[in-house]
C-alpha cells in the first residue's frame, strides 16, 4: 500500500473522507479503503511532520486503509452549501450547535452501532455526550473536545485587594462585591466583559443561562426568540450596577476575545468570563504569569434552569456512506481524536510532545469523558503537567457537577451580533433603556429565526 504524504503547509486534521474499493457488509481487513483526510491550512513544518507520523502509525495498524488529505475547515458561511453540494469529506467535524440538527435531518450517518462497541463508550461525560446523541440516546456524532464557560481571576489582584485567592466568588453577589473591592484597592478593573465581534452576545447568553434564562425556544421546526425576559433583564441590571453604581468595570467597554485576554494577562482585570480551557492561550499568546492565574466554575443562580453555556467539536460521518466507510471512519476517529484521552501510551506521547513544544499540559478543559477516565489520564501524564494545578482546583473540583447547556442552535452568531450593541449601550449610556433594547433585539432575532 502506498500513502500520500503531506508536503505543503496544510495539515491539521479536522476531518476525513473515505472512499472504499468495496461495498456492503462489515469492513474486510483485506479490502482496500482510502481515507481522504481533511486538513487545516497554514501549519508549520513541525506540525506537518507530527501529523505524518500519526498517519504512518495508523496505516501500519490498518494495512488496508490509505489516508489522503482534503482541505476542510468548518465555516458557518460555507458549511450549508458544502453539505448540500456533497463536497464535504465523508468524515468531518462540526461544532456542538450543529449536531442535533444534522442528526434530526439525517444529514450524517448513524454510527452508533460502531461507537457503542468502543471500550470507553459508556465513559463519556453525560453533559457532553448529549451534543452528539439522537433523541433516543444513540450517539451519531462523537464529541472530541468540549468547553464550558468559567470565571477566570487574577490571584495577585485578589491578594492586593484583601481577598482570599483560594476562595473565589461562588455567586454573582460575591462577584459584584469582589469586583468593587478590587477596583477600590488596586485601581484596576474588578470585572470586565467582552462586547464586540459577537462576543458581547456570547457573554450575555452565557450570563442569561447562568441566571436561568434561555435566548430561544425550539418547538419542532419553529424557533421563538426569548431575549426580552426577566432573566436577561436581571443580567443587564447586574452589569449596569457594577458599571455605574460600583464603578468596578474599568474604562474599556469594547473588548473582544483577544483584547480582554491581553489586559487580563497584563494584570489590568481582576475577573472575566470565558471558556474554561483558556489558560494555554493566555500563557502562549499573552505571556500570562502562572502565579497570577486562578479559575473557578461559573456562578449560577439558585434555579433549576441555571446552567453553564458550553460547546465543543463533534466528529461525524457524511450521510449515505457504506459499511466499510463507516467502519474505517470510526477507526480513525478513535485513533486520531480520542486515543490520547483513553489510552496510556497515546496520552503520554501526546503530553510529552506538547510539553516539549512549550505548550500547556494539564490545563483545565471540560472533559469529554467522566471523572474516572479523566483522572486516569491525568495520572498517566502527570510527569509532563506544567501548569499550576493547585490554583485551578476551584474549577477542577467542581467542573463535573455543573449542568452544561448548549449554545443556541438557530442563527447563533447573527443573534450574538444583535446583542453586542445592547450590552455596549448599557455600559456606555447611563440612561440606556434595557427593556427597549432587548425588545428591539428580540424582534430582529425573530426575523432571523423565521428564515430558518
C-alpha positions as CSV (number, residue, x, y, z in Angstrom):
1,X,0.0,0.0,0.0
2,X,1.2,3.5,-0.8
3,X,0.5,6.5,1.3
4,X,0.3,10.1,0.2
5,X,2.4,12.3,2.5
6,X,1.7,15.9,3.1
7,X,4.4,18.3,2.0
8,X,2.5,21.5,2.0
9,X,1.8,23.8,5.0
10,X,-1.8,22.5,5.3
11,X,-2.0,19.6,7.6
12,X,-4.0,19.8,10.8
13,X,-6.6,17.1,10.6
14,X,-10.1,18.3,11.3
15,X,-11.9,15.6,9.3
16,X,-11.5,12.9,6.8
17,X,-13.1,11.4,3.7
18,X,-13.3,7.8,3.0
19,X,-13.7,6.2,-0.4
20,X,-13.9,2.4,-0.5
21,X,-13.0,-0.1,-3.1
22,X,-15.6,-2.5,-1.8
23,X,-19.1,-2.0,-0.7
24,X,-21.6,-3.7,1.6
25,X,-21.1,-5.7,4.8
26,X,-18.6,-5.1,7.6
27,X,-15.1,-3.9,6.8
28,X,-13.0,-6.7,5.3
29,X,-9.5,-6.3,6.9
30,X,-8.0,-7.1,3.5
31,X,-10.2,-4.8,1.4
32,X,-8.5,-1.5,0.4
33,X,-10.1,1.7,1.7
34,X,-8.9,5.2,1.0
35,X,-9.5,7.7,3.8
36,X,-9.2,11.3,2.5
37,X,-8.3,13.3,5.5
38,X,-9.4,16.9,5.8
39,X,-6.7,19.4,6.8
40,X,-6.5,22.9,8.1
41,X,-4.1,25.2,6.1
42,X,-1.2,27.2,7.4
43,X,0.7,24.9,9.8
44,X,4.4,24.9,10.4
45,X,6.6,22.1,9.3
46,X,6.8,20.6,12.8
47,X,3.1,20.1,12.9
48,X,3.2,18.6,9.4
49,X,5.8,16.1,10.5
50,X,3.9,15.2,13.6
51,X,0.7,14.6,11.6
52,X,2.6,12.5,9.0
53,X,4.0,10.4,11.9
54,X,0.5,9.8,13.2
55,X,-0.7,8.8,9.7
56,X,2.1,6.3,9.4
57,X,1.2,4.8,12.7
58,X,-2.4,4.4,11.8
59,X,-1.7,2.9,8.4
60,X,0.7,0.4,10.0
61,X,-2.0,-0.8,12.3
62,X,-4.6,-0.8,9.4
63,X,-2.7,-2.0,6.4
64,X,-5.8,-1.8,4.1
65,X,-6.5,1.9,4.8
66,X,-4.7,4.6,2.9
67,X,-5.0,8.1,4.2
68,X,-5.2,11.1,1.8
69,X,-5.8,14.7,2.9
70,X,-8.5,17.0,1.6
71,X,-8.7,20.6,2.8
72,X,-11.7,21.2,5.1
73,X,-12.4,23.6,7.9
74,X,-15.8,24.3,9.3
75,X,-17.1,27.7,8.4
76,X,-20.6,28.9,9.2
77,X,-20.7,30.9,5.9
78,X,-19.9,28.0,3.7
79,X,-20.9,24.8,5.5
80,X,-24.5,24.6,4.4
81,X,-23.6,25.0,0.8
82,X,-20.9,22.3,1.1
83,X,-23.3,20.0,2.8
84,X,-26.0,20.4,0.2
85,X,-23.4,20.2,-2.6
86,X,-21.9,16.9,-1.4
87,X,-18.4,18.3,-1.3
88,X,-17.7,17.7,2.3
89,X,-15.4,14.8,3.4
90,X,-17.1,11.6,4.4
91,X,-15.9,12.3,8.0
92,X,-15.7,15.9,9.2
93,X,-16.0,18.0,12.3
94,X,-18.8,20.3,13.3
95,X,-19.5,22.4,16.4
96,X,-21.9,21.2,19.1
97,X,-24.5,23.6,17.9
98,X,-24.8,21.7,14.6
99,X,-25.0,18.2,16.0
100,X,-28.7,17.7,16.8
101,X,-29.9,19.4,13.6
102,X,-27.7,17.2,11.4
103,X,-29.0,14.1,13.2
104,X,-32.7,15.1,13.0
105,X,-32.4,15.9,9.3
106,X,-30.3,12.7,8.7
107,X,-27.5,14.7,7.1
108,X,-25.0,12.5,8.8
109,X,-24.7,8.7,9.1
110,X,-25.8,6.8,12.2
111,X,-22.5,5.3,13.5
112,X,-23.9,4.5,17.0
113,X,-23.7,0.7,16.4
114,X,-20.0,1.0,16.0
115,X,-19.4,3.7,18.7
116,X,-21.2,1.6,21.3
117,X,-18.5,-1.1,20.9
118,X,-15.6,1.2,21.6
119,X,-14.1,0.3,25.0
120,X,-14.9,3.7,26.5
121,X,-18.4,4.0,25.0
122,X,-20.0,4.1,28.5
123,X,-17.5,6.6,29.8
124,X,-18.4,9.8,28.1
125,X,-19.2,12.8,30.3
126,X,-23.0,12.8,30.2
127,X,-23.4,16.5,29.8
128,X,-21.0,16.5,26.8
129,X,-22.4,13.3,25.2
130,X,-25.8,14.8,24.7
131,X,-24.4,17.1,21.9
132,X,-23.9,14.0,19.7
133,X,-26.9,12.0,20.6
134,X,-30.2,11.5,18.9
135,X,-33.4,11.7,20.9
136,X,-33.3,8.0,21.6
137,X,-29.8,8.5,23.2
138,X,-27.8,6.8,20.4
139,X,-24.5,8.5,19.6
140,X,-24.5,9.6,16.0
141,X,-21.7,12.2,16.5
142,X,-18.7,11.7,18.7
143,X,-17.6,14.5,21.0
144,X,-13.8,15.0,20.6
145,X,-13.4,18.3,22.6
146,X,-15.5,20.4,24.8
147,X,-15.6,23.6,26.8
148,X,-17.7,25.2,29.4
149,X,-17.6,28.9,30.4
150,X,-15.7,29.7,33.6
151,X,-14.8,32.6,35.8
152,X,-11.1,33.5,35.4
153,X,-9.5,35.7,38.1
154,X,-6.2,37.3,38.9
155,X,-4.9,35.9,42.2
156,X,-2.4,38.7,42.6
157,X,-5.1,41.3,42.4
158,X,-7.2,39.3,44.8
159,X,-4.4,39.3,47.3
160,X,-3.7,43.0,46.9
161,X,-7.4,43.7,47.4
162,X,-7.5,41.7,50.6
163,X,-9.4,38.8,49.1
164,X,-8.6,35.1,49.5
165,X,-7.5,33.8,46.1
166,X,-8.2,30.3,47.3
167,X,-11.9,31.2,47.9
168,X,-13.2,32.9,44.7
169,X,-16.8,34.0,44.3
170,X,-19.5,31.4,44.2
171,X,-22.4,33.7,43.4
172,X,-23.0,36.9,41.4
173,X,-23.4,38.9,44.5
174,X,-19.9,37.8,45.5
175,X,-18.6,38.6,42.1
176,X,-20.0,42.1,42.4
177,X,-18.6,42.6,45.9
178,X,-15.1,41.3,44.9
179,X,-15.0,43.4,41.8
180,X,-15.8,46.6,43.8
181,X,-13.1,45.8,46.3
182,X,-10.5,45.1,43.6
183,X,-11.3,48.3,41.8
184,X,-11.2,50.4,45.0
185,X,-8.0,48.9,46.4
186,X,-5.9,48.3,43.3
187,X,-7.2,50.8,40.7
188,X,-7.7,48.0,38.2
189,X,-11.0,46.8,36.7
190,X,-12.5,44.4,39.1
191,X,-14.6,42.7,36.4
192,X,-14.6,43.2,32.6
193,X,-16.8,41.8,29.9
194,X,-16.4,41.2,26.1
195,X,-18.8,43.3,24.0
196,X,-17.6,43.3,20.3
197,X,-17.3,40.9,17.3
198,X,-20.3,38.8,18.6
199,X,-18.6,38.2,21.9
200,X,-21.0,40.6,23.6
201,X,-23.9,38.4,22.6
202,X,-22.0,35.3,23.5
203,X,-21.3,36.6,27.0
204,X,-24.9,37.9,27.5
205,X,-26.2,34.5,26.6
206,X,-23.7,32.9,29.0
207,X,-24.9,35.0,31.9
208,X,-28.6,34.5,30.8
209,X,-28.1,30.8,31.1
210,X,-26.3,31.3,34.5
211,X,-29.4,33.2,35.7
212,X,-31.8,30.5,34.4
213,X,-32.8,32.1,31.1
214,X,-32.6,30.9,27.5
215,X,-32.4,33.0,24.3
216,X,-34.6,30.8,22.1
217,X,-37.4,28.3,22.5
218,X,-37.5,25.4,19.9
219,X,-40.7,23.5,19.2
220,X,-40.3,21.2,16.3
221,X,-39.2,23.3,13.3
222,X,-40.3,26.5,15.0
223,X,-37.9,28.7,16.9
224,X,-39.1,31.6,19.1
225,X,-36.7,34.3,20.2
226,X,-36.7,34.8,24.0
227,X,-34.3,37.7,24.6
228,X,-36.5,40.1,26.4
229,X,-37.1,38.0,29.6
230,X,-36.8,38.7,33.3
231,X,-33.5,36.7,33.4
232,X,-31.9,38.7,30.7
233,X,-33.1,42.0,32.2
234,X,-31.6,40.8,35.5
235,X,-28.3,40.2,33.8
236,X,-28.2,43.7,32.3
237,X,-29.2,45.2,35.6
238,X,-26.3,43.4,37.3
239,X,-23.9,44.7,34.7
240,X,-25.4,48.2,34.9
241,X,-24.9,48.2,38.7
242,X,-21.3,47.1,38.5
243,X,-20.6,49.7,35.9
244,X,-22.5,52.8,37.1
245,X,-23.0,52.2,40.9
246,X,-19.9,50.4,41.8
247,X,-17.5,51.8,39.1
248,X,-15.8,48.4,39.1
249,X,-15.6,47.6,35.4
250,X,-12.7,49.9,34.4
251,X,-12.8,52.1,31.3
252,X,-12.7,49.8,28.3
253,X,-16.1,48.7,27.2
254,X,-15.2,47.5,23.7
255,X,-13.3,44.3,24.5
256,X,-13.2,41.3,22.1
257,X,-11.6,38.0,23.0
258,X,-8.0,38.9,22.1
259,X,-8.2,42.3,23.8
260,X,-9.6,41.1,27.1
261,X,-7.1,38.2,27.2
262,X,-4.3,40.7,26.8
263,X,-5.4,43.0,29.6
264,X,-6.2,40.1,31.9
265,X,-2.7,38.7,31.4
266,X,-1.2,42.1,32.0
267,X,-2.8,42.4,35.4
268,X,-5.4,45.0,34.4
269,X,-8.5,42.9,35.1
270,X,-9.5,41.1,38.2
271,X,-12.1,38.8,36.8
272,X,-13.8,37.9,33.5
273,X,-15.8,35.1,31.9
274,X,-14.5,33.0,29.0
275,X,-14.1,29.3,28.1
276,X,-12.6,27.2,30.9
277,X,-9.7,26.0,28.7
278,X,-8.3,29.5,28.2
279,X,-5.0,29.1,30.2
280,X,-3.0,27.7,27.3
281,X,-3.8,30.7,25.1
282,X,-3.2,33.2,27.9
283,X,0.2,31.7,28.6
284,X,1.4,31.2,25.0
285,X,-0.1,34.3,23.4
286,X,-0.3,36.8,26.2
287,X,2.7,35.9,28.4
288,X,0.5,35.3,31.5
289,X,2.4,34.8,34.7
290,X,1.3,31.4,36.1
291,X,1.4,32.7,39.7
292,X,-1.3,35.3,38.7
293,X,-3.8,32.8,37.4
294,X,-6.9,31.5,39.0
295,X,-10.1,29.9,37.7
296,X,-13.4,28.8,39.2
297,X,-16.7,27.4,38.0
298,X,-19.2,29.9,36.7
299,X,-21.5,31.1,39.5
300,X,-25.1,30.0,38.9
301,X,-28.3,31.5,40.2
302,X,-30.4,29.4,42.5
303,X,-32.8,27.9,40.0
304,X,-33.1,24.5,38.4
305,X,-32.8,26.1,34.9
306,X,-29.4,27.7,35.6
307,X,-26.6,26.2,33.6
308,X,-23.2,26.7,32.0
309,X,-23.1,27.6,28.4
310,X,-20.8,25.1,26.7
311,X,-19.8,23.9,23.3
312,X,-17.2,21.8,21.6
313,X,-16.4,19.8,18.5
314,X,-18.1,16.7,17.1
315,X,-16.6,14.2,14.6
316,X,-19.3,13.0,12.2
317,X,-19.7,10.8,9.1
318,X,-21.4,12.1,6.0
319,X,-24.8,10.6,5.1
320,X,-25.2,7.7,2.7
321,X,-21.9,6.0,3.1
322,X,-21.5,2.3,3.1
323,X,-20.5,0.0,5.9
324,X,-16.7,-0.2,5.0
325,X,-16.5,3.5,5.1
326,X,-18.4,3.7,8.4
327,X,-16.1,1.2,10.0
328,X,-12.9,2.9,8.7
329,X,-14.2,6.3,9.8
330,X,-14.8,5.2,13.4
331,X,-11.4,3.6,13.5
332,X,-9.9,6.9,12.5
333,X,-12.0,8.9,15.0
334,X,-11.0,6.5,17.7
335,X,-7.3,6.6,16.8
336,X,-6.7,10.2,15.9
337,X,-9.0,12.2,18.2
338,X,-9.7,10.0,21.2
339,X,-6.8,7.6,21.9
340,X,-4.8,10.4,23.6
341,X,-7.7,10.6,26.1
342,X,-8.3,6.9,26.6
343,X,-5.0,5.0,26.0
344,X,-1.9,5.4,28.2
345,X,0.7,5.2,25.5
346,X,-1.1,7.7,23.3
347,X,-1.8,10.0,26.2
348,X,1.8,10.0,27.4
349,X,3.1,10.5,23.8
350,X,0.8,13.5,23.2
351,X,1.6,15.1,26.6
352,X,5.3,14.6,26.0
353,X,5.2,16.2,22.6
354,X,3.0,19.1,23.8
355,X,5.3,19.8,26.7
356,X,8.4,19.7,24.5
357,X,6.9,22.4,22.3
358,X,6.3,24.6,25.2
359,X,2.6,24.3,25.3
360,X,0.4,23.8,28.4
361,X,-0.2,20.3,29.6
362,X,-2.9,19.7,32.2
363,X,-4.8,23.0,31.9
364,X,-8.4,22.6,32.8
365,X,-10.8,21.9,30.0
366,X,-14.3,20.5,30.2
367,X,-13.6,16.7,29.9
368,X,-15.1,14.7,27.1
369,X,-15.1,11.7,29.5
370,X,-16.3,11.1,33.0
371,X,-14.2,11.7,36.1
372,X,-12.8,8.2,36.3
373,X,-11.3,8.3,32.8
374,X,-10.3,11.9,33.2
375,X,-8.4,11.3,36.5
376,X,-6.8,8.2,35.0
377,X,-5.4,10.2,32.1
378,X,-4.1,12.9,34.5
379,X,-2.2,10.2,36.3
380,X,-0.7,8.9,33.1
381,X,0.6,12.3,32.0
382,X,1.5,13.7,35.5
383,X,5.2,13.9,34.8
384,X,4.5,16.3,31.9
385,X,1.9,18.6,33.6
386,X,3.4,22.1,33.5
387,X,0.5,24.3,34.8
388,X,-0.3,25.4,38.4
389,X,-3.0,22.7,39.0
390,X,-3.4,23.7,42.7
391,X,-4.6,27.2,41.6
392,X,-7.2,25.6,39.3
393,X,-8.9,23.4,41.9
394,X,-11.8,25.8,42.4
395,X,-12.7,24.8,38.8
396,X,-11.5,21.2,38.5
397,X,-13.0,20.1,41.8
398,X,-16.5,21.2,40.6
399,X,-16.4,21.0,36.8
400,X,-18.3,17.7,36.6
401,X,-21.1,18.9,38.8
402,X,-22.2,21.9,36.6
403,X,-25.1,21.4,34.1
404,X,-23.9,22.1,30.6
405,X,-26.4,23.9,28.3
406,X,-25.6,24.0,24.6
407,X,-25.3,27.3,22.7
408,X,-28.4,28.5,20.8
409,X,-28.8,26.4,17.7
410,X,-30.6,28.9,15.3
411,X,-28.8,31.9,13.7
412,X,-26.4,31.7,16.6
413,X,-23.7,34.2,15.5
414,X,-26.2,36.6,13.9
415,X,-28.2,36.8,17.2
416,X,-25.0,37.3,19.1
417,X,-24.2,40.2,16.8
418,X,-27.6,41.8,17.6
419,X,-26.8,41.7,21.3
420,X,-23.4,43.3,21.1
421,X,-24.8,46.9,20.9
422,X,-27.2,46.1,23.7
423,X,-24.5,45.4,26.2
424,X,-22.4,48.2,24.8
425,X,-25.2,50.7,25.3
426,X,-25.8,49.6,28.9
427,X,-22.1,50.1,29.7
428,X,-21.6,53.4,27.9
429,X,-25.0,55.1,28.4
430,X,-26.3,55.5,32.0
431,X,-29.8,56.1,30.7
432,X,-30.0,53.2,28.3
433,X,-33.4,51.5,28.4
434,X,-32.5,47.8,28.8
435,X,-36.1,46.6,28.1
436,X,-36.5,48.6,25.0
437,X,-33.1,47.5,23.7
438,X,-33.9,43.8,24.4
439,X,-37.4,44.2,22.8
440,X,-35.9,45.6,19.6
441,X,-33.2,42.9,19.5
442,X,-35.8,40.2,20.1
443,X,-37.9,41.4,17.1
444,X,-34.8,41.4,14.9
445,X,-33.8,38.0,16.1
446,X,-37.2,36.6,15.4
447,X,-36.9,37.7,11.8
448,X,-33.7,35.7,11.6
449,X,-35.2,32.7,13.2
450,X,-38.2,32.7,10.9
451,X,-35.8,32.3,7.9
452,X,-34.5,29.1,9.5
